[in-house]
């Protein structure tokens, strides 16, 4: 989604970038962790979802700390006191006399110091994945120097992801976004300076001076900040409420973010948000992909490599069509949609994606009630979609007549499938002719995006067209820039959606 308007507050001679989300009855100042970039962070669904959830019950003020993101770069990294002054400057610029502070990770110590120093301006304090002493609960001195050595060579590649969110390492979209988040969050020198400054943090003696209502949240298998850090904070802040949340990723916006926000909302408002309905109407799409009996292109790409490419394209297409994956299998997936047309168009796009990789897709689509219990989804509609998939033949998407009957005027085509010995089953036909590309690509760019969609590496594309690998890399970069795409998987999806294959 588009990010809110970015504004600037003046703190001494430094400009601090900030944004405001929501217009609730009280203010929240969100103090971010090691990295931030106010505009790039809205590109990630988890982060934008978290800020929108907070903005549903409060006015949320978020900012980039000096030296990072959109705020002024500085020659020397500031101490906690200077950063505390920056918070006051942002609050003043936003017209906030008092706010609840949410300090995530590295933002925790500064939030602790602010709450103890300015209790009249602090409505409450929420600490997530935070710590009072860096070396005790985050990294040892030797580990800090190892990070510094790594940052010299690897900053901006996303290599730090495994240390923060191990469950996201296999997610190609998130890995690419994280690398960009690193680059636009701060420079390599800035990352090194931040790491060394953080290593000096010790606010243990400040904790008894915190006299505002405090909530401490910590994931029980946090890979970055040890669980003992959260327990220590809760034990040494008078009256603090402590909640351990299941999870083994560190960023607040990864994993079960809704559970985290539920705890924050209940603590700050006294009301826990209403649970999601147990039963809702949804359209469920179930799909398997398989090796064709006869390979059409003679390509030598291994199955698992093509399957990885298909999963990346599938993730992008589900996101575009507002689908939510509710079940993954070794060679397939199940997803739910809030509208049948989106589900059907996504099914067609996924079939085209499978074809582009010399795979065949077998699918089933049904609209009905699903049961929701936390993150788990099941029920009759899920079972019906799976049953249709089991009946489908290679390259077929079977659809219940229930779906057909609620999509009049969609332009989608269906044919009878009477030979299945099951009534009320239809076959979804190919969609209308593909849309013309909205951005003109040159002939060579079109050839290269098609090759990318077929899973060829830059080296293989160079051989195919008699180009240098550097030239291919430049062409791919130009294509991504011209089409405003984030990575090669997005380019492959674009090629499928616009009929370039």
N, C-alpha and C positions, 0 to 999 in steps of 0.2 A: 504494500500500500504506500501511498505518498506520505512523506513525513510532515509533521506540523511545521509551522513557520519557525525558522531559527532566528533568535535575537541575540543581542550581546549586552552583557553587563560589564561595567568598568570596575575593576578591582585594582586600585593603584594605577599603574601604567599598563596593566594587562587586560585584554578583552576576553571575557569568559562567555562562550557560546551556551545558550540554553533554549529549551523548548517547553511548552505547556501543553499538557494533554488533559482533556476533561474539564468540567466546571462544577465539581461537587462542592459540598458545604464546608469542607476543610481542606487544607493543603498537605501534600506529601512532597518532600524533597528526596529524590532518589539519588543516592551517592554511589556512583558506579565503581566497579572493581578496577583491575589492572589496566584494561583497555576500554576505550569507548570511541564512537564516532556517531554523532547524533543523526546523521543522515543515512550512513551505511547500515546502522543497526535496524532501521525499519525495513530493510530488505529481507531480514530473517523472520519467518512466520512465528517462531517461538517468542522472540523479543517483542515483536509488534503486538502479539496476542497478550503478553504479560502487561505491557503498558496500557493497552486498551481495557483490560480487566481492571487495573488500578484506577484508570480514568473514569470507570463507570460509577465509582462511589466517592471519588475525591478529585481535587484539582492537583495534577501531578506535575512537578517541576523537575526536569532532568537537565543535566549539563555535562559538558566535557571539561574535565579538570585542566588547569593550565598545563601547557606542554603536550597536550594530547588532543586528538580529534580535530574539531573546528576552532578550538580556542588557540590563543597565541602560543607559538613555540617560545620556549625560554632557554636561556643559556645554562642555567643551573636548575636542577629539580628542587621544588619548594619543600619546606618542612610542613608538618601537620598544621602548625599554627597559621602559616600563610594560606594553606588550602581551606582552613576554617574561615579565614577572612573572605575567601572567594565565595563560600556558601552564603555568608551574610550579604555579600554584594549581589548575588543572584536573587536571594529572597527579597532584598530591597527593590531591585529592578522589577521583580515580578509582583510587587505590592503585597508580599506575604509577611505579616507580622509574627505569625507562629505557624509551625509545620511539624508534622510527624516526619522523622528522618528514617529512611530505610538505607542501611549501610550494607552493601554486599561485598563480601570478601575483603579486598584491600580498603574498600570504602568504610568498613566497620570501625577501625581504630579512629579515623578522623571524626566519624559520627559520634563515637563515645566521648571524645574530647569536646566536641561542640555541645553535646547534651549536658555535660558536667559544667561547662563554662557559661552556657547561655540557657539555663533551664526555663527562663521566661519566654524564650522563643522556640522551645521544643515541646510540642504537644505529647509526643511519645517517641520511643526509640525501638526500631526493629533491626535486628542484626541477623544476617543470613550468611552462613559459611564463613564467618568472621573469626578474628583472633585478636588476642591482646599482645602477644609476643611472637614475632616472625620466626625466629630461630627455633623456638620451642615446638611450634605446631605446623610450620609450612616447610621451609628448607633450611638445612644446615649451612654453615659458611662455605663448606666445600661444594655443596649442591648449588649454591648461588653462583660460585665461580664457574661451575660446569654449565649453568644456564647462560652465563655471560659469553663463554667460549662458543656455545652453540648459536647464540644470537648473532655473533659476528658473521657467521657463514650462512645461517638458515633463516634469519628473521624475514618474514613476508612470504614464506613458503607454506605456512600452516603446520609446520612440523611440531609446534607446541601443543597441537590439539589433543594428542594422546595423553598429555599430562593433565588436561582439564576436563575433557569429555570423551572418555574412551569408547562409549557407545556410539559416538558419531563419526568415528574414524572411517568406517566403511561407507558412510553417506557422502557420495561424490559432490552433491550440491553443497552440503554443509562444509565439506573440506575446502572447496573453492572459495566459499564465502568467508570462512575463517581466515584463509590466507590474505584475502583482500582486507578483512577487518584488521589484521595485524598491520598491513602496510599503511592503511589510512588512519589507524589508531595512533601510531607513533613511528618514528624512524628507528633503525637498529640502535643508534646511539641513545635515543630516548628510552628504548626498552631496557638497555643496559643500565642507564642512570636510574630508571624506576626500580629495577630489581635491587640495585645497591641501596637506594633510599629505603625501600620496604624492609630490607634486611636490618635496618636500624630501629624499626618500630618496636616500642615497648610501652604500652599504656596500662600495664597491670596495676600500677599504683593509683591510677585514675579511677578504676572501677568502683571503689567504695563511695566516690563522690557523685556518682550518677543517681539522681533522685527523681527521675521521670519514669512513668510506666514503660517497662521494657519487655520485649518478646525476643527470644533467641531461637532461631531455627537452624537446624543443621541436618544434612543428609547423613544417614548412618554409615555409608561407605564412600564418603567424599574422597576423591583421589588426590586432591590438592591441599586441603586444610584438614588436618586430622580431627576426628570426632571429639577428642579430648579438649580441643580449643573451644568448642561451643559449650561443653559442660562446665569448663572453667569460667567462662563469661557468666553463665547463669548462676553459678555458685557464688560469684563475687560481686554481682550487682543486686542490691537489695530488692527483694520482691519480684525479681525477674521470672517470667514464665518461660519454660523450656519445652520445645517440641522437637523430637527427632522424626525425620521423614525418611521413608525408604528411598534409596537411590544411590547410584554410584557414578554420577556426573556432578561436576562442581558448579558450572554456571547456573544461575537461578532460573534462566529461561529454557533450560534443557531438561527433559524428563517430565515428571508430573508437576508441571508449573502450576496447574490449577489448584493442586493441594496446597502449594506454598501460598498462593494468593488467597485461598479460602481462609487459611490461618491468619493472614495479615488482615483481611477484611473483618473477620470476627473480632480480632483483638482491637482494631481501631474503631469499629462501629458498634460492637456488641451484638451484631447479627451475623450469623453464618449464612452465606448465599444458599438459596433453595437448590436442592439437588436436581440434577438433570432428570427429565422425565424417564420413568422406567420403560415406557413403550412409546415409540414414535413411528410414524409412517416414513419409509425410506425406500429408495431404489437400490438394490444390491446387484453388483456385477461380480461374477466369479469367472476366473480365466485360468487356463493352463496353456503353456507354450511347449511345443515339441519339435524335434528334428523332423523335417519332411522325409517322406519315404524316398523321394528322389531329390537330390540337391540341384537347385536350378543354376547356380552361378559357378559351381566348382570351387568356391572360395575355401581356403584351408584354415580359416579361423576356428580355433577349438570351441566346443560348445560352451564351456564355462565362461570363456571370454565374451562370447556373444550374449550369453545370459546376463552377464554383468552389465553390458551395454543396454540390454533391454530393460533391466531393472532401473537404470538411471533415467532412461526415456520414460518409463512407466511412472516414476516418481514425479517427473516434470509435468506429464500429462494429467495425472491425478490432481496436482496442485492447480493447474490451469482450469480444470473442470470442477473444482471445489469438491473433489472426492476425498474420502478418508479411508485409508487402508485399515482393514479390521482383521486381516488374517493373511499371513504369508506362508507359502509352501515352497519346497525346493525349486519347483519349476512353475510356480503360479502364484496368484494372489486373489484376495477378495476385498472389495471396496464398497462403501456405501455412499450415496449421494442424496442431496435434499431435493433433487428434481430428476425425473426420468429422462428428459431430453439431454441434460448434461451427461447422464450415465451412458446413454446410447451413443452420443457423439464421442465420448471418451473411449468406449468400447471399439468404435470404428477406427479411431486414431491409434489405439493400441494394436489392433489387427494390422494396420498399415505399418506400424513400427516393427512388428514381428516379421512381416514380409520383407522389409528392408534388410533384415538380418538373416535371411534364409531360415526363418522359423515359421511354424504354423501355430495359430492361436485357436483354441476351442473355448467358447464362452457361453455364459448363461446370464440372463437379466430378468429380475422379477421385482415388482413393487408390492410391498406389504409391510406388516408391522415387524419391527425389530425390538429386541429387549436390550437395554443398556444397564450395565452394572459397573460403575467406575469406567475403566478403560476397555472392559470386555463388552463385546457386542455379539448377540446370537439371536436365535428365534426362527420362526417359520420362514420368513423371507430369505434369510441366509441359507437355510436348508434347501429351499426351492431353487435358488440360483445355482447352488452346487449340483442339484439333481439335473438341471438343464445342461450344465457343463458336461456332466457324465454322459448325456445323450448326444452331445454335439459331435460332428465329424470334423475332420481337418479343415481349418479356415472358416468354420461356421460359428455364428453367434446366435444361439437360440433365445427367443424372447417369449414370455408368457403373454397371452392376449390381454391380461390385465394391464400390462405396460402399453400395448398397442392402443387400447381404448382411451388412454388419458394423454395421448400425444397428438391429437388431430392438429393439422396445420403446421406440423414440424418439418414437413418435407421428407421425412424418413420413409423408406420403403420396406415392406415386409412381404414375404411369400409363405404359403402354407407349408407345413412340414408334416403332412398326414402320414408319411411312411414310418413315423417313429412309434406307432402303436400307442401314442399318448395324445389325448385331446388337448386343445387350447395351447398349442405350441406353434410358433412362427419362426422364420429365419429372417434375421436382419440383413437387408441388402446394403450394398455399397452406398455411401452418402452421395449427395449431389457433387458435380464436378468440383475439384479442389479450387480453393480461392486463389486468385492471382496474388503473387507476392506484392506486398505493399511497398517494398523497397527494391529498387532496381539493382540487380547484381550483374556484373559483367559475365561474359561467357565463361571465362576462366574461373571466376568466383563460384559460378553455378556448378561447374564441374567439380570443384574442390569441396563445396559443401555436400554434394552428393557422395563423394568419396568418404568424407567424414561420417556421414550418416550410415555408410556401409561398414564402418568400423575400421577403416584403414588408418594407419599411423602416418605421421608426417613423412617418415622415410619411405613408406610404401607409396604414398601419393607422389613423392618426388620421382620415384622410379617410373611410375605409371605415365607421368606427363613429361618426363625428361627435364625436370627442374631441380634446382638445388634444394636441400632441406630447409635452408635459411629462407629461400623465396616462398616455399610452402608455408612456413611458420608465419611469415609476414602476411600472406594472403589470408590465412586463418584468422589472424589478429584483426585484419581489416574487416573481414566478414562479421566477426563478433561485435566489433565496434559499430559497423554500419547498421546491423540489425538489432543492436542493443541487447545482446545475448550474453549470458554470464560464462558459459563454458561450451565444450564440444557436444555434450549431451543435449543442451538446449538447441544447438545448431542442428543436430540430428532430428530433433522433434520438429523444428521449423521446416526442414526439408520434407518430412513426412506430411505435415499439415498443409503445405503449399504444393503438393503434388510434384515435387522436383525429382522424385525417384522414378 
